[in-house]
């Protein structure tokens, strides 16, 4: 299963090819067919389908047509999968949101689920994986459930080691109301106690820096999978695993590590802002 945290395949794959393979696997699971049964129906060699689903082997138009015909997919699904199969396998590709929550993107969810580490930086808002439901609701009511579901990746024995770099500007910026911000800051403070999660504040005193210009997330995986980075825009999410870009991402987060407060200093910062936004203490809020 591509969505698993580790992969047994030693053949090179890309984020794009794994996404295509996972689409095929999910369709097969939905129709309730075993891989061996499908291979027998299509008179394919044993293991061919599993290689496709692992992103190791592609599919020609004829093979894909026969496969989707066996699954009995509707026209919209056939069109979507065929377009994906014909898309050139590039090291940088874009996935449009099409009005759906970006948190529900298959390429995003499947790679976060199998990541060993997730490192995220947001300059103006709290990182999505660390947001409370009311905070997410204030940003976009239509994506709350998808965002909360996405956060399940942080729970359990196989959860990735995750670092959130939160710029202090995001703590100043009121999203929702004071109660929303109070609870969000308390949530960040509580995450400081989680074993595999490290929220860190990049203070305003760090000043302007090239590493602070853009939000991004950087993921690493068990070998042989290459690291992957992504960034969200209003209408699409951009994924990239090209070597030079990945090295630039690694350098970006190395710089953020130097600029950010340590975990205890960050905890105190979150607790301070929770007090600032405490709706039961208006005097404290006046000191903001």
C-alpha beads as a LAMMPS data file, in Angstrom:
LAMMPS data file: protein, C-alpha beads

288 atoms
287 bonds

1 atom types
1 bond types

-500.0 500.0 xlo xhi
-500.0 500.0 ylo yhi
-500.0 500.0 zlo zhi

Masses

1 110.0

Atoms # bond

1 1 1 0.000 0.000 0.000
2 1 1 1.418 3.349 -1.072
3 1 1 -0.214 5.131 1.840
4 1 1 1.823 3.124 4.339
5 1 1 4.635 4.905 6.118
6 1 1 7.350 2.647 4.719
7 1 1 7.703 1.107 1.286
8 1 1 9.268 -2.211 0.379
9 1 1 9.881 -1.174 -3.236
10 1 1 13.513 -0.511 -4.108
11 1 1 12.699 0.764 -7.599
12 1 1 12.782 4.546 -8.032
13 1 1 9.431 6.283 -7.915
14 1 1 8.337 9.914 -7.893
15 1 1 5.627 11.743 -5.993
16 1 1 3.701 11.940 -9.259
17 1 1 3.949 8.207 -10.051
18 1 1 3.003 7.247 -6.499
19 1 1 -0.067 9.477 -6.669
20 1 1 -1.167 7.774 -9.906
21 1 1 -0.606 4.333 -8.392
22 1 1 -2.550 5.222 -5.267
23 1 1 -5.472 6.424 -7.381
24 1 1 -5.569 2.990 -9.070
25 1 1 -5.314 1.152 -5.753
26 1 1 -8.179 3.134 -4.216
27 1 1 -10.442 2.490 -7.179
28 1 1 -9.740 -1.246 -6.979
29 1 1 -10.451 -1.248 -3.245
30 1 1 -13.738 0.580 -3.809
31 1 1 -14.966 -2.068 -6.242
32 1 1 -13.786 -4.857 -3.931
33 1 1 -11.446 -6.750 -6.279
34 1 1 -8.201 -8.463 -5.306
35 1 1 -5.151 -7.678 -7.382
36 1 1 -4.604 -11.297 -8.418
37 1 1 -8.191 -11.556 -9.670
38 1 1 -7.727 -8.418 -11.782
39 1 1 -4.479 -9.739 -13.270
40 1 1 -6.158 -13.013 -14.170
41 1 1 -9.097 -11.219 -15.792
42 1 1 -6.768 -9.103 -17.896
43 1 1 -4.270 -11.946 -18.482
44 1 1 -1.473 -9.855 -17.040
45 1 1 1.684 -11.271 -15.506
46 1 1 1.627 -11.679 -11.747
47 1 1 2.752 -8.525 -9.959
48 1 1 2.099 -6.146 -12.842
49 1 1 -0.819 -4.455 -11.118
50 1 1 1.008 -4.188 -7.808
51 1 1 3.866 -2.419 -9.595
52 1 1 1.401 0.023 -11.107
53 1 1 -0.202 0.677 -7.744
54 1 1 3.216 1.195 -6.152
55 1 1 4.093 3.826 -8.759
56 1 1 6.925 1.701 -10.117
57 1 1 5.331 0.976 -13.488
58 1 1 3.122 3.181 -15.643
59 1 1 0.230 2.184 -17.876
60 1 1 -0.366 2.742 -21.571
61 1 1 -3.733 3.966 -22.808
62 1 1 -4.808 0.457 -23.792
63 1 1 -3.794 -1.100 -20.476
64 1 1 -5.404 1.688 -18.499
65 1 1 -8.592 1.489 -20.535
66 1 1 -8.852 -2.252 -19.953
67 1 1 -8.185 -1.810 -16.246
68 1 1 -10.761 0.949 -15.750
69 1 1 -13.229 -1.030 -17.808
70 1 1 -12.769 -3.997 -15.475
71 1 1 -13.466 -1.697 -12.555
72 1 1 -16.555 -0.243 -14.257
73 1 1 -15.660 3.350 -13.379
74 1 1 -17.850 6.268 -14.407
75 1 1 -16.892 8.682 -17.152
76 1 1 -15.685 11.417 -14.794
77 1 1 -13.322 9.016 -13.012
78 1 1 -12.053 7.604 -16.302
79 1 1 -11.356 11.103 -17.600
80 1 1 -9.533 12.130 -14.419
81 1 1 -7.345 9.012 -14.245
82 1 1 -6.555 9.064 -17.961
83 1 1 -5.507 12.711 -17.725
84 1 1 -3.270 11.885 -14.767
85 1 1 -1.655 8.947 -16.610
86 1 1 -0.858 11.120 -19.630
87 1 1 0.564 13.954 -17.548
88 1 1 4.317 14.144 -17.914
89 1 1 6.091 12.888 -14.807
90 1 1 7.849 16.072 -13.745
91 1 1 9.700 16.877 -10.552
92 1 1 7.377 19.865 -10.072
93 1 1 3.627 19.641 -10.575
94 1 1 0.450 21.442 -9.568
95 1 1 -2.791 20.091 -8.152
96 1 1 -5.748 22.456 -8.500
97 1 1 -8.213 22.542 -5.615
98 1 1 -11.291 22.863 -7.863
99 1 1 -13.261 24.381 -5.005
100 1 1 -12.473 21.462 -2.681
101 1 1 -10.482 21.734 0.586
102 1 1 -6.743 21.547 -0.175
103 1 1 -6.421 19.288 2.892
104 1 1 -8.256 16.550 0.968
105 1 1 -5.761 16.368 -1.919
106 1 1 -4.689 12.750 -2.380
107 1 1 -1.061 13.635 -3.122
108 1 1 -0.911 15.668 0.094
109 1 1 -2.626 13.158 2.381
110 1 1 -0.824 10.061 1.122
111 1 1 2.634 11.599 1.468
112 1 1 1.998 13.065 4.917
113 1 1 0.781 9.605 5.958
114 1 1 4.039 7.908 4.952
115 1 1 6.445 10.691 5.995
116 1 1 9.158 10.119 8.575
117 1 1 9.401 13.863 9.221
118 1 1 7.230 16.893 8.464
119 1 1 8.642 20.406 8.809
120 1 1 6.348 23.359 8.215
121 1 1 6.675 27.132 8.215
122 1 1 3.824 29.649 8.107
123 1 1 4.547 33.397 8.254
124 1 1 1.040 34.742 8.985
125 1 1 -1.198 31.934 10.235
126 1 1 -0.873 28.836 12.409
127 1 1 0.233 25.781 10.359
128 1 1 -2.815 23.754 9.235
129 1 1 -1.750 20.604 11.088
130 1 1 -1.650 22.581 14.357
131 1 1 -4.891 24.551 14.009
132 1 1 -7.854 24.155 16.332
133 1 1 -11.284 23.641 14.753
134 1 1 -12.535 27.176 15.661
135 1 1 -9.359 28.713 14.189
136 1 1 -9.767 26.695 10.979
137 1 1 -13.459 27.626 10.911
138 1 1 -12.594 31.326 11.078
139 1 1 -10.224 30.939 8.129
140 1 1 -12.553 28.845 5.971
141 1 1 -15.748 27.211 7.185
142 1 1 -15.830 24.822 4.218
143 1 1 -12.582 23.045 5.038
144 1 1 -12.807 22.458 8.790
145 1 1 -13.640 18.743 8.742
146 1 1 -11.021 17.947 6.107
147 1 1 -8.425 19.833 8.151
148 1 1 -9.315 18.026 11.364
149 1 1 -9.263 14.653 9.568
150 1 1 -5.855 15.491 8.138
151 1 1 -4.465 16.031 11.638
152 1 1 -4.997 12.336 12.430
153 1 1 -1.587 11.766 10.838
154 1 1 0.018 13.266 13.974
155 1 1 -1.505 10.639 16.269
156 1 1 -0.441 7.053 16.814
157 1 1 2.766 5.088 17.134
158 1 1 3.837 5.668 13.523
159 1 1 3.270 9.434 13.476
160 1 1 6.033 11.521 11.866
161 1 1 8.446 13.701 13.782
162 1 1 6.952 17.126 13.119
163 1 1 8.306 20.642 13.587
164 1 1 6.053 23.688 13.245
165 1 1 7.791 27.029 12.747
166 1 1 5.224 29.670 13.716
167 1 1 6.128 33.283 13.060
168 1 1 5.284 35.572 15.973
169 1 1 3.275 37.670 13.510
170 1 1 0.749 34.816 13.388
171 1 1 0.226 35.201 17.130
172 1 1 -0.431 38.933 16.717
173 1 1 -2.901 38.426 13.863
174 1 1 -6.382 37.838 15.289
175 1 1 -8.192 35.025 13.479
176 1 1 -11.785 34.754 14.657
177 1 1 -12.007 36.412 18.051
178 1 1 -10.061 36.593 21.312
179 1 1 -11.499 33.290 22.557
180 1 1 -10.417 31.556 19.335
181 1 1 -6.892 32.910 19.669
182 1 1 -6.770 32.059 23.392
183 1 1 -7.620 28.418 22.702
184 1 1 -5.269 28.261 19.720
185 1 1 -2.334 29.542 21.759
186 1 1 -3.109 27.068 24.553
187 1 1 -3.200 24.320 21.921
188 1 1 0.267 25.289 20.693
189 1 1 1.563 25.350 24.264
190 1 1 0.149 21.861 24.873
191 1 1 1.782 20.542 21.682
192 1 1 5.139 21.381 23.257
193 1 1 4.572 18.331 25.487
194 1 1 3.912 15.913 22.626
195 1 1 6.724 13.439 22.005
196 1 1 6.970 13.845 18.254
197 1 1 5.781 17.431 17.783
198 1 1 7.931 20.537 18.239
199 1 1 6.234 23.933 17.812
200 1 1 8.765 26.769 17.658
201 1 1 8.274 30.505 17.385
202 1 1 10.236 32.635 14.954
203 1 1 10.304 35.935 16.892
204 1 1 9.761 39.346 15.365
205 1 1 13.259 40.185 16.603
206 1 1 14.630 37.799 13.949
207 1 1 13.956 40.590 11.476
208 1 1 13.618 40.212 7.726
209 1 1 15.206 37.148 6.168
210 1 1 14.933 35.279 2.860
211 1 1 13.854 32.146 4.733
212 1 1 10.767 33.997 5.991
213 1 1 9.338 35.042 2.633
214 1 1 7.132 32.051 1.818
215 1 1 5.217 29.316 3.581
216 1 1 6.254 25.762 2.750
217 1 1 6.289 22.221 4.074
218 1 1 9.160 19.747 3.734
219 1 1 8.719 15.977 4.086
220 1 1 11.267 13.163 4.318
221 1 1 10.629 9.441 3.936
222 1 1 12.233 6.060 4.413
223 1 1 14.601 5.153 1.587
224 1 1 14.429 4.976 -1.344
225 1 1 11.789 7.729 -1.466
226 1 1 13.165 11.211 -2.090
227 1 1 12.148 14.195 0.064
228 1 1 9.163 16.221 -1.109
229 1 1 8.159 19.835 -0.578
230 1 1 4.853 21.554 -1.197
231 1 1 3.327 25.007 -0.923
232 1 1 -0.331 26.006 -1.040
233 1 1 -1.760 28.913 -3.007
234 1 1 -5.352 30.131 -3.077
235 1 1 -6.332 27.807 -5.906
236 1 1 -3.726 25.057 -6.082
237 1 1 -0.940 23.254 -4.260
238 1 1 2.508 22.963 -5.827
239 1 1 4.578 19.812 -5.193
240 1 1 8.286 19.465 -5.957
241 1 1 10.927 16.783 -5.446
242 1 1 13.625 18.118 -7.789
243 1 1 17.045 17.811 -6.136
244 1 1 18.099 21.482 -6.294
245 1 1 14.765 22.731 -4.966
246 1 1 14.824 20.161 -2.171
247 1 1 18.302 21.290 -1.154
248 1 1 17.040 24.884 -1.044
249 1 1 14.198 23.758 1.208
250 1 1 16.641 21.951 3.474
251 1 1 18.721 25.128 3.742
252 1 1 15.595 27.210 4.415
253 1 1 14.627 25.085 7.395
254 1 1 18.204 24.947 8.662
255 1 1 18.089 28.758 8.794
256 1 1 14.709 28.712 10.516
257 1 1 16.186 26.378 13.112
258 1 1 18.770 29.058 13.880
259 1 1 16.248 31.917 13.941
260 1 1 13.558 30.247 16.047
261 1 1 13.217 30.173 19.817
262 1 1 13.821 26.829 21.495
263 1 1 10.923 24.694 22.700
264 1 1 10.750 26.141 26.232
265 1 1 11.037 29.721 25.052
266 1 1 8.325 28.992 22.497
267 1 1 6.077 27.477 25.145
268 1 1 6.392 30.659 27.232
269 1 1 5.561 32.733 24.162
270 1 1 2.417 30.682 23.470
271 1 1 1.359 30.904 27.119
272 1 1 1.951 34.661 27.108
273 1 1 -0.311 35.136 24.093
274 1 1 -2.927 32.829 25.559
275 1 1 -2.999 35.231 28.494
276 1 1 -3.201 38.239 26.202
277 1 1 -6.269 36.775 24.514
278 1 1 -7.855 35.404 27.707
279 1 1 -11.485 36.606 27.438
280 1 1 -11.883 36.324 31.217
281 1 1 -9.085 38.838 31.866
282 1 1 -9.707 42.089 29.942
283 1 1 -6.942 43.789 31.885
284 1 1 -4.418 41.385 30.436
285 1 1 -5.684 42.079 26.911
286 1 1 -5.143 45.808 27.388
287 1 1 -1.430 45.117 27.835
288 1 1 -1.161 43.654 24.375

Bonds

1 1 1 2
2 1 2 3
3 1 3 4
4 1 4 5
5 1 5 6
6 1 6 7
7 1 7 8
8 1 8 9
9 1 9 10
10 1 10 11
11 1 11 12
12 1 12 13
13 1 13 14
14 1 14 15
15 1 15 16
16 1 16 17
17 1 17 18
18 1 18 19
19 1 19 20
20 1 20 21
21 1 21 22
22 1 22 23
23 1 23 24
24 1 24 25
25 1 25 26
26 1 26 27
27 1 27 28
28 1 28 29
29 1 29 30
30 1 30 31
31 1 31 32
32 1 32 33
33 1 33 34
34 1 34 35
35 1 35 36
36 1 36 37
37 1 37 38
38 1 38 39
39 1 39 40
40 1 40 41
41 1 41 42
42 1 42 43
43 1 43 44
44 1 44 45
45 1 45 46
46 1 46 47
47 1 47 48
48 1 48 49
49 1 49 50
50 1 50 51
51 1 51 52
52 1 52 53
53 1 53 54
54 1 54 55
55 1 55 56
56 1 56 57
57 1 57 58
58 1 58 59
59 1 59 60
60 1 60 61
61 1 61 62
62 1 62 63
63 1 63 64
64 1 64 65
65 1 65 66
66 1 66 67
67 1 67 68
68 1 68 69
69 1 69 70
70 1 70 71
71 1 71 72
72 1 72 73
73 1 73 74
74 1 74 75
75 1 75 76
76 1 76 77
77 1 77 78
78 1 78 79
79 1 79 80
80 1 80 81
81 1 81 82
82 1 82 83
83 1 83 84
84 1 84 85
85 1 85 86
86 1 86 87
87 1 87 88
88 1 88 89
89 1 89 90
90 1 90 91
91 1 91 92
92 1 92 93
93 1 93 94
94 1 94 95
95 1 95 96
96 1 96 97
97 1 97 98
98 1 98 99
99 1 99 100
100 1 100 101
101 1 101 102
102 1 102 103
103 1 103 104
104 1 104 105
105 1 105 106
106 1 106 107
107 1 107 108
108 1 108 109
109 1 109 110
110 1 110 111
111 1 111 112
112 1 112 113
113 1 113 114
114 1 114 115
115 1 115 116
116 1 116 117
117 1 117 118
118 1 118 119
119 1 119 120
120 1 120 121
121 1 121 122
122 1 122 123
123 1 123 124
124 1 124 125
125 1 125 126
126 1 126 127
127 1 127 128
128 1 128 129
129 1 129 130
130 1 130 131
131 1 131 132
132 1 132 133
133 1 133 134
134 1 134 135
135 1 135 136
136 1 136 137
137 1 137 138
138 1 138 139
139 1 139 140
140 1 140 141
141 1 141 142
142 1 142 143
143 1 143 144
144 1 144 145
145 1 145 146
146 1 146 147
147 1 147 148
148 1 148 149
149 1 149 150
150 1 150 151
151 1 151 152
152 1 152 153
153 1 153 154
154 1 154 155
155 1 155 156
156 1 156 157
157 1 157 158
158 1 158 159
159 1 159 160
160 1 160 161
161 1 161 162
162 1 162 163
163 1 163 164
164 1 164 165
165 1 165 166
166 1 166 167
167 1 167 168
168 1 168 169
169 1 169 170
170 1 170 171
171 1 171 172
172 1 172 173
173 1 173 174
174 1 174 175
175 1 175 176
176 1 176 177
177 1 177 178
178 1 178 179
179 1 179 180
180 1 180 181
181 1 181 182
182 1 182 183
183 1 183 184
184 1 184 185
185 1 185 186
186 1 186 187
187 1 187 188
188 1 188 189
189 1 189 190
190 1 190 191
191 1 191 192
192 1 192 193
193 1 193 194
194 1 194 195
195 1 195 196
196 1 196 197
197 1 197 198
198 1 198 199
199 1 199 200
200 1 200 201
201 1 201 202
202 1 202 203
203 1 203 204
204 1 204 205
205 1 205 206
206 1 206 207
207 1 207 208
208 1 208 209
209 1 209 210
210 1 210 211
211 1 211 212
212 1 212 213
213 1 213 214
214 1 214 215
215 1 215 216
216 1 216 217
217 1 217 218
218 1 218 219
219 1 219 220
220 1 220 221
221 1 221 222
222 1 222 223
223 1 223 224
224 1 224 225
225 1 225 226
226 1 226 227
227 1 227 228
228 1 228 229
229 1 229 230
230 1 230 231
231 1 231 232
232 1 232 233
233 1 233 234
234 1 234 235
235 1 235 236
236 1 236 237
237 1 237 238
238 1 238 239
239 1 239 240
240 1 240 241
241 1 241 242
242 1 242 243
243 1 243 244
244 1 244 245
245 1 245 246
246 1 246 247
247 1 247 248
248 1 248 249
249 1 249 250
250 1 250 251
251 1 251 252
252 1 252 253
253 1 253 254
254 1 254 255
255 1 255 256
256 1 256 257
257 1 257 258
258 1 258 259
259 1 259 260
260 1 260 261
261 1 261 262
262 1 262 263
263 1 263 264
264 1 264 265
265 1 265 266
266 1 266 267
267 1 267 268
268 1 268 269
269 1 269 270
270 1 270 271
271 1 271 272
272 1 272 273
273 1 273 274
274 1 274 275
275 1 275 276
276 1 276 277
277 1 277 278
278 1 278 279
279 1 279 280
280 1 280 281
281 1 281 282
282 1 282 283
283 1 283 284
284 1 284 285
285 1 285 286
286 1 286 287
287 1 287 288
